[in-house]
Amino acid sequence: MVQVETSQLTGECNAWRDALRQYRDEFSREKSELQQICSHQLSKDQLQEVEHLHNQLHIQLINIHDLRHAIKSHARLIDFEMNVNSGHLREETLAAHEMLFDQYQSLDLTLHDLRHEFNHFLSVTTTS
């Protein structure tokens, strides 16, 4: 078992969950915005792009939910182990923390790219 600063690990978990919550709120708004865009006259290519973006937003909202849940469960495990093991965590828990961080970073990059793609679509669609 390893003794670590749990406030740091818990703080990281909270920061990841907060960032994912912000993405969730943003992407939920963007899904609504796509629905509003559909009320306008759109070309076949624009409609395909709307469908693509809608699907991507839906998929990423699921990914956000799943990762937030995994992070929340992990934070609870950290608290549990710290209380039961006199301030020590198992190596497996630390490894899981690193794995969640990697998943968070990967999803963050994907979400950033989707945000860019959505904003580009909006700028092209609203100016045409």
N, CA, C and O of each residue as an XYZ file, in Angstrom:
512
protein
N       0.839     -1.179      0.000
C       0.000      0.000      0.000
C       0.882      1.239      0.000
O       2.010      1.226      0.492
N       0.340      2.299     -0.561
C       1.091      3.532     -0.712
C       0.363      4.658      0.005
O      -0.862      4.774     -0.053
N       1.148      5.480      0.679
C       0.552      6.641      1.326
C       0.670      7.816      0.346
O       1.757      8.125     -0.142
N      -0.442      8.447      0.074
C      -0.471      9.573     -0.857
C      -1.318     10.690     -0.266
O      -2.016     10.510      0.732
N      -1.237     11.831     -0.902
C      -2.051     12.970     -0.509
C      -3.420     12.818     -1.165
O      -3.597     13.099     -2.350
N      -4.382     12.365     -0.363
C      -5.708     12.097     -0.923
C      -6.406     13.366     -1.382
O      -7.214     13.321     -2.310
N      -6.117     14.476     -0.764
C      -6.766     15.715     -1.192
C      -6.389     16.039     -2.633
O      -7.195     16.603     -3.373
N      -5.170     15.686     -3.033
C      -4.752     15.905     -4.415
C      -5.545     15.001     -5.350
O      -6.055     15.462     -6.372
N      -5.655     13.721     -5.011
C      -6.388     12.780     -5.866
C      -7.865     13.137     -5.939
O      -8.470     13.119     -7.011
N      -8.432     13.457     -4.794
C      -9.847     13.833     -4.765
C     -10.064     15.137     -5.520
O     -11.063     15.294     -6.221
N      -9.138     16.063     -5.378
C      -9.218     17.327     -6.109
C      -9.156     17.117     -7.612
O      -9.876     17.774     -8.364
N      -8.293     16.201     -8.056
C      -8.222     15.886     -9.478
C      -9.544     15.300     -9.963
O     -10.056     15.685    -11.014
N     -10.087     14.372     -9.192
C     -11.374     13.768     -9.562
C     -12.460     14.840     -9.674
O     -13.242     14.841    -10.625
N     -12.503     15.743     -8.706
C     -13.508     16.806     -8.737
C     -13.312     17.726     -9.941
O     -14.285     18.139    -10.572
N     -12.065     18.045    -10.259
C     -11.778     18.919    -11.406
C     -12.200     18.239    -12.715
O     -12.767     18.882    -13.598
N     -11.922     16.947    -12.832
C     -12.319     16.223    -14.050
C     -13.834     16.209    -14.182
O     -14.375     16.446    -15.262
N     -14.516     15.928    -13.073
C     -15.987     15.869    -13.108
C     -16.579     17.236    -13.432
O     -17.552     17.327    -14.180
N     -16.002     18.297    -12.876
C     -16.491     19.648    -13.170
C     -16.317     19.984    -14.650
O     -17.224     20.529    -15.278
N     -15.160     19.662    -15.196
C     -14.908     19.937    -16.621
C     -15.878     19.145    -17.493
O     -16.405     19.669    -18.475
N     -16.112     17.891    -17.135
C     -17.048     17.072    -17.906
C     -18.476     17.586    -17.773
O     -19.250     17.521    -18.727
N     -18.824     18.090    -16.609
C     -20.156     18.676    -16.416
C     -20.322     19.886    -17.328
O     -21.389     20.074    -17.913
N     -19.296     20.698    -17.456
C     -19.361     21.869    -18.341
C     -19.525     21.445    -19.796
O     -20.309     22.034    -20.540
N     -18.774     20.413    -20.195
C     -18.946     19.886    -21.552
C     -20.371     19.374    -21.747
O     -20.988     19.628    -22.781
N     -20.891     18.653    -20.755
C     -22.255     18.109    -20.853
C     -23.258     19.229    -21.071
O     -24.128     19.127    -21.936
N     -23.142     20.290    -20.296
C     -24.060     21.415    -20.431
C     -23.921     22.072    -21.803
O     -24.917     22.396    -22.452
N     -22.690     22.262    -22.231
C     -22.427     22.885    -23.534
C     -22.985     22.034    -24.672
O     -23.646     22.554    -25.571
N     -22.724     20.741    -24.636
C     -23.160     19.878    -25.728
C     -24.672     19.686    -25.722
O     -25.265     19.486    -26.782
N     -25.294     19.739    -24.583
C     -26.753     19.688    -24.521
C     -27.345     20.927    -25.196
O     -28.324     20.832    -25.936
N     -26.749     22.075    -24.937
C     -27.203     23.306    -25.604
C     -26.986     23.210    -27.110
O     -27.827     23.648    -27.894
N     -25.857     22.639    -27.507
C     -25.553     22.529    -28.932
C     -26.511     21.584    -29.641
O     -26.855     21.812    -30.801
N     -26.946     20.530    -28.964
C     -27.958     19.651    -29.561
C     -29.247     20.420    -29.807
O     -29.883     20.240    -30.846
N     -29.634     21.260    -28.884
C     -30.828     22.093    -29.054
C     -30.631     23.085    -30.200
O     -31.543     23.340    -30.987
N     -29.435     23.627    -30.270
C     -29.125     24.578    -31.341
C     -29.224     23.899    -32.705
O     -29.705     24.499    -33.666
N     -28.774     22.666    -32.789
C     -28.899     21.915    -34.050
C     -30.362     21.733    -34.436
O     -30.713     21.835    -35.611
N     -31.201     21.469    -33.470
C     -32.627     21.305    -33.756
C     -33.215     22.603    -34.307
O     -34.056     22.579    -35.206
N     -32.774     23.719    -33.769
C     -33.250     25.010    -34.269
C     -32.753     25.273    -35.689
O     -33.477     25.827    -36.516
N     -31.523     24.876    -35.960
C     -30.957     25.064    -37.291
C     -31.759     24.284    -38.328
O     -31.904     24.718    -39.471
N     -32.272     23.142    -37.921
C     -33.044     22.300    -38.844
C     -34.333     22.977    -39.311
O     -34.911     22.565    -40.317
N     -34.782     23.986    -38.614
C     -36.004     24.679    -39.024
C     -35.740     25.609    -40.209
O     -36.681     26.118    -40.819
N     -34.477     25.830    -40.536
C     -34.112     26.664    -41.674
C     -33.943     25.801    -42.931
O     -33.831     24.577    -42.866
N     -33.931     26.474    -44.040
C     -33.696     25.792    -45.315
C     -32.226     25.361    -45.364
O     -31.328     26.201    -45.310
N     -31.987     24.056    -45.465
C     -30.624     23.537    -45.496
C     -30.416     22.688    -46.732
O     -31.340     22.047    -47.232
N     -29.191     22.696    -47.211
C     -28.845     21.837    -48.345
C     -28.726     20.391    -47.859
O     -28.711     20.117    -46.659
N     -28.643     19.487    -48.816
C     -28.487     18.067    -48.471
C     -27.195     17.857    -47.673
O     -27.183     17.106    -46.698
N     -26.121     18.511    -48.083
C     -24.840     18.388    -47.373
C     -24.953     18.938    -45.946
O     -24.415     18.351    -45.008
N     -25.640     20.043    -45.789
C     -25.819     20.620    -44.460
C     -26.653     19.702    -43.568
O     -26.361     19.544    -42.383
N     -27.686     19.103    -44.144
C     -28.505     18.160    -43.372
C     -27.695     16.950    -42.936
O     -27.860     16.453    -41.821
N     -26.821     16.477    -43.814
C     -25.952     15.353    -43.442
C     -25.001     15.757    -42.319
O     -24.730     14.974    -41.409
N     -24.503     16.975    -42.395
C     -23.605     17.458    -41.341
C     -24.363     17.614    -40.025
O     -23.822     17.299    -38.965
N     -25.597     18.091    -40.074
C     -26.426     18.193    -38.873
C     -26.610     16.812    -38.256
O     -26.471     16.644    -37.044
N     -26.923     15.827    -39.088
C     -27.110     14.467    -38.577
C     -25.825     13.931    -37.953
O     -25.846     13.331    -36.879
N     -24.707     14.157    -38.640
C     -23.411     13.711    -38.123
C     -23.120     14.361    -36.761
O     -22.745     13.681    -35.806
N     -23.298     15.678    -36.689
C     -23.020     16.383    -35.437
C     -23.969     15.941    -34.333
O     -23.554     15.767    -33.187
N     -25.232     15.760    -34.669
C     -26.205     15.307    -33.672
C     -25.786     13.951    -33.109
O     -25.810     13.740    -31.896
N     -25.404     13.038    -33.995
C     -24.965     11.706    -33.552
C     -23.716     11.796    -32.687
O     -23.622     11.127    -31.658
N     -22.760     12.617    -33.099
C     -21.527     12.764    -32.328
C     -21.793     13.378    -30.952
O     -21.222     12.945    -29.951
N     -22.653     14.376    -30.914
C     -22.989     14.983    -29.627
C     -23.656     13.962    -28.714
O     -23.359     13.893    -27.521
N     -24.555     13.174    -29.282
C     -25.242     12.145    -28.495
C     -24.249     11.122    -27.941
O     -24.289     10.783    -26.758
N     -23.373     10.642    -28.794
C     -22.363      9.652    -28.385
C     -21.457     10.235    -27.301
O     -21.172      9.572    -26.304
N     -21.008     11.472    -27.497
C     -20.088     12.063    -26.525
C     -20.781     12.395    -25.210
O     -20.148     12.358    -24.155
N     -22.062     12.716    -25.255
C     -22.790     12.908    -23.999
C     -22.860     11.607    -23.205
O     -22.786     11.621    -21.977
N     -23.002     10.493    -23.900
C     -22.978      9.185    -23.223
C     -21.590      8.938    -22.641
O     -21.463      8.499    -21.498
N     -20.552      9.220    -23.424
C     -19.181      9.029    -22.941
C     -18.893      9.908    -21.724
O     -18.238      9.475    -20.776
N     -19.386     11.141    -21.760
C     -19.213     12.048    -20.628
C     -19.886     11.453    -19.388
O     -19.290     11.408    -18.312
N     -21.113     11.004    -19.546
C     -21.857     10.417    -18.424
C     -21.099      9.226    -17.842
O     -20.921      9.123    -16.628
N     -20.661      8.336    -18.716
C     -19.982      7.130    -18.252
C     -18.681      7.453    -17.519
O     -18.395      6.867    -16.474
N     -17.895      8.379    -18.059
C     -16.628      8.713    -17.410
C     -16.867      9.455    -16.097
O     -16.161      9.209    -15.119
N     -17.847     10.356    -16.057
C     -18.160     11.044    -14.799
C     -18.554     10.032    -13.726
O     -18.138     10.152    -12.573
N     -19.354      9.042    -14.102
C     -19.769      8.022    -13.148
C     -18.558      7.218    -12.654
O     -18.431      6.949    -11.460
N     -17.675      6.840    -13.579
C     -16.476      6.079    -13.198
C     -15.593      6.897    -12.253
O     -15.044      6.360    -11.290
N     -15.459      8.183    -12.529
C     -14.641      9.051    -11.672
C     -15.272      9.184    -10.295
O     -14.571      9.156     -9.283
N     -16.589      9.330    -10.252
C     -17.289      9.447     -8.963
C     -17.103      8.172     -8.137
O     -16.844      8.242     -6.935
N     -17.234      7.026     -8.770
C     -17.033      5.747     -8.071
C     -15.595      5.626     -7.575
O     -15.347      5.145     -6.470
N     -14.665      6.063     -8.394
C     -13.250      6.013     -8.022
C     -12.980      6.914     -6.809
O     -12.246      6.523     -5.901
N     -13.561      8.099     -6.791
C     -13.369      9.014     -5.654
C     -13.919      8.400     -4.374
O     -13.335      8.550     -3.301
N     -15.036      7.713     -4.496
C     -15.602      7.027     -3.321
C     -14.667      5.919     -2.841
O     -14.497      5.727     -1.637
N     -14.061      5.188     -3.781
C     -13.121      4.128     -3.422
C     -11.902      4.719     -2.708
O     -11.416      4.146     -1.733
N     -11.413      5.852     -3.186
C     -10.277      6.516     -2.532
C     -10.638      6.847     -1.089
O      -9.873      6.551     -0.171
N     -11.798      7.458     -0.892
C     -12.234      7.801      0.468
C     -12.349      6.555      1.342
O     -11.904      6.551      2.490
N     -12.942      5.511      0.800
C     -13.114      4.267      1.546
C     -11.763      3.695      1.954
O     -11.551      3.369      3.123
N     -10.849      3.572      0.996
C      -9.537      2.980      1.303
C      -8.760      3.820      2.303
O      -8.069      3.282      3.169
N      -8.872      5.128      2.186
C      -8.149      5.986      3.116
C      -8.661      5.791      4.542
O      -7.878      5.814      5.492
N      -9.957      5.601      4.692
C     -10.532      5.404      6.023
C     -10.237      4.013      6.569
O      -9.960      3.863      7.759
N     -10.291      3.017      5.731
C     -10.115      1.635      6.174
C      -8.637      1.278      6.357
O      -8.289      0.493      7.239
N      -7.769      1.856      5.518
C      -6.357      1.460      5.508
C      -5.429      2.513      6.121
O      -4.267      2.623      5.729
N      -5.928      3.262      7.055
C      -5.108      4.240      7.791
C      -4.339      5.186      6.869
O      -3.143      5.410      7.057
N      -5.020      5.726      5.890
C      -4.390      6.719      5.024
C      -3.578      6.151      3.887
O      -2.801      6.874      3.263
N      -3.739      4.867      3.602
C      -2.987      4.232      2.521
C      -3.937      3.775      1.419
O      -5.081      3.395      1.668
N      -3.423      3.825      0.200
C      -4.178      3.322     -0.954
C      -3.463      2.125     -1.551
O      -2.239      2.008     -1.493
N      -4.259      1.247     -2.122
C      -3.674      0.108     -2.828
C      -3.045      0.585     -4.138
O      -3.465      1.590     -4.712
N      -2.047     -0.142     -4.591
C      -1.393      0.161     -5.873
C      -2.413      0.150     -7.006
O      -2.334      0.951     -7.937
N      -3.374     -0.771     -6.915
C      -4.393     -0.892     -7.954
C      -5.248      0.375     -8.052
O      -5.656      0.777     -9.142
N      -5.508      0.987     -6.918
C      -6.311      2.213     -6.899
C      -5.544      3.359     -7.544
O      -6.117      4.158     -8.285
N      -4.251      3.437     -7.262
C      -3.426      4.467     -7.906
C      -3.325      4.234     -9.409
O      -3.359      5.178    -10.198
N      -3.201      2.967     -9.795
C      -3.157      2.640    -11.223
C      -4.485      2.998    -11.891
O      -4.502      3.496    -13.017
N      -5.583      2.747    -11.207
C      -6.904      3.096    -11.740
C      -7.021      4.612    -11.889
O      -7.636      5.099    -12.838
N      -6.436      5.352    -10.959
C      -6.466      6.812    -11.047
C      -5.734      7.281    -12.307
O      -6.218      8.149    -13.033
N      -4.593      6.708    -12.547
C      -3.825      7.057    -13.755
C      -4.594      6.679    -15.019
O      -4.593      7.427    -15.997
N      -5.246      5.523    -14.999
C      -6.033      5.094    -16.150
C      -7.197      6.050    -16.394
O      -7.484      6.396    -17.540
N      -7.869      6.477    -15.327
C      -8.959      7.440    -15.473
C      -8.446      8.775    -16.000
O      -9.116      9.432    -16.797
N      -7.269      9.170    -15.559
C      -6.683     10.413    -16.066
C      -6.418     10.301    -17.563
O      -6.690     11.240    -18.311
N      -5.896      9.170    -18.001
C      -5.665      8.957    -19.434
C      -6.977      8.995    -20.210
O      -7.053      9.587    -21.287
N      -8.017      8.355    -19.655
C      -9.333      8.376    -20.307
C      -9.879      9.798    -20.364
O     -10.446     10.212    -21.376
N      -9.708     10.534    -19.290
C     -10.169     11.919    -19.246
C      -9.460     12.757    -20.307
O     -10.103     13.502    -21.046
N      -8.149     12.634    -20.380
C      -7.385     13.409    -21.359
C      -7.807     13.068    -22.785
O      -7.953     13.958    -23.623
N      -8.000     11.792    -23.057
C      -8.416     11.358    -24.386
C      -9.800     11.909    -24.733
O     -10.014     12.423    -25.831
N     -10.729     11.799    -23.796
C     -12.077     12.314    -24.035
C     -12.049     13.830    -24.169
O     -12.751     14.384    -25.015
N     -11.262     14.503    -23.361
C     -11.149     15.956    -23.437
C     -10.693     16.380    -24.833
O     -11.224     17.343    -25.388
N      -9.738     15.689    -25.394
C      -9.260     15.993    -26.743
C     -10.369     15.772    -27.772
O     -10.565     16.595    -28.666
N     -11.086     14.667    -27.643
C     -12.194     14.370    -28.551
C     -13.278     15.444    -28.442
O     -13.808     15.899    -29.456
N     -13.602     15.842    -27.227
C     -14.642     16.849    -27.018
C     -14.210     18.208    -27.550
O     -15.021     18.953    -28.101
N     -12.955     18.521    -27.385
C     -12.423     19.778    -27.919
C     -12.538     19.792    -29.445
O     -12.930     20.798    -30.035
N     -12.193     18.667    -30.077
C     -12.299     18.562    -31.534
C     -13.748     18.686    -31.995
O     -14.029     19.347    -32.994
N     -14.664     18.056    -31.272
C     -16.080     18.137    -31.619
C     -16.585     19.570    -31.459
O     -17.359     20.050    -32.286
N     -16.160     20.237    -30.425
C     -16.532     21.640    -30.220
C     -16.081     22.474    -31.423
O     -16.841     23.288    -31.948
N     -14.849     22.262    -31.843
C     -14.300     22.991    -32.993
C     -15.115     22.684    -34.258
O     -15.451     23.591    -35.020
N     -15.422     21.422    -34.470
C     -16.208     21.017    -35.637
C     -17.591     21.664    -35.614
O     -18.067     22.150    -36.641
N     -18.232     21.673    -34.457
C     -19.557     22.278    -34.323
C     -19.488     23.781    -34.609
O     -20.306     24.310    -35.361
N     -18.518     24.461    -34.013
C     -18.390     25.911    -34.215
C     -18.096     26.251    -35.674
O     -18.585     27.253    -36.196
N     -17.301     25.420    -36.320
C     -17.017     25.635    -37.744
C     -18.303     25.488    -38.555
O     -18.582     26.304    -39.433
N     -19.080     24.455    -38.263
C     -20.352     24.251    -38.954
C     -21.264     25.449    -38.753
O     -21.882     25.928    -39.704
N     -21.352     25.933    -37.531
C     -22.195     27.091    -37.260
C     -21.742     28.316    -38.054
O     -22.566     29.029    -38.628
N     -20.454     28.552    -38.082
C     -19.943     29.736    -38.780
C     -20.212     29.646    -40.279
O     -20.506     30.662    -40.910
N     -20.118     28.469    -40.854
C     -20.372     28.278    -42.281
C     -21.857     28.333    -42.580
O     -22.270     28.920    -43.580
N     -22.657     27.730    -41.730
C     -24.104     27.629    -41.962
C     -24.803     28.973    -41.748
O     -25.704     29.332    -42.506
N     -24.400     29.698    -40.742
C     -25.090     30.961    -40.448
C     -24.669     32.080    -41.382
O     -25.372     33.084    -41.493
N     -23.539     31.927    -42.056
C     -23.091     32.971    -42.983
C     -23.565     32.710    -44.407
O     -23.487     33.594    -45.260
N     -24.058     31.495    -44.671
C     -24.479     31.187    -46.051
C     -25.939     31.470    -46.269
O     -26.450     31.266    -47.369
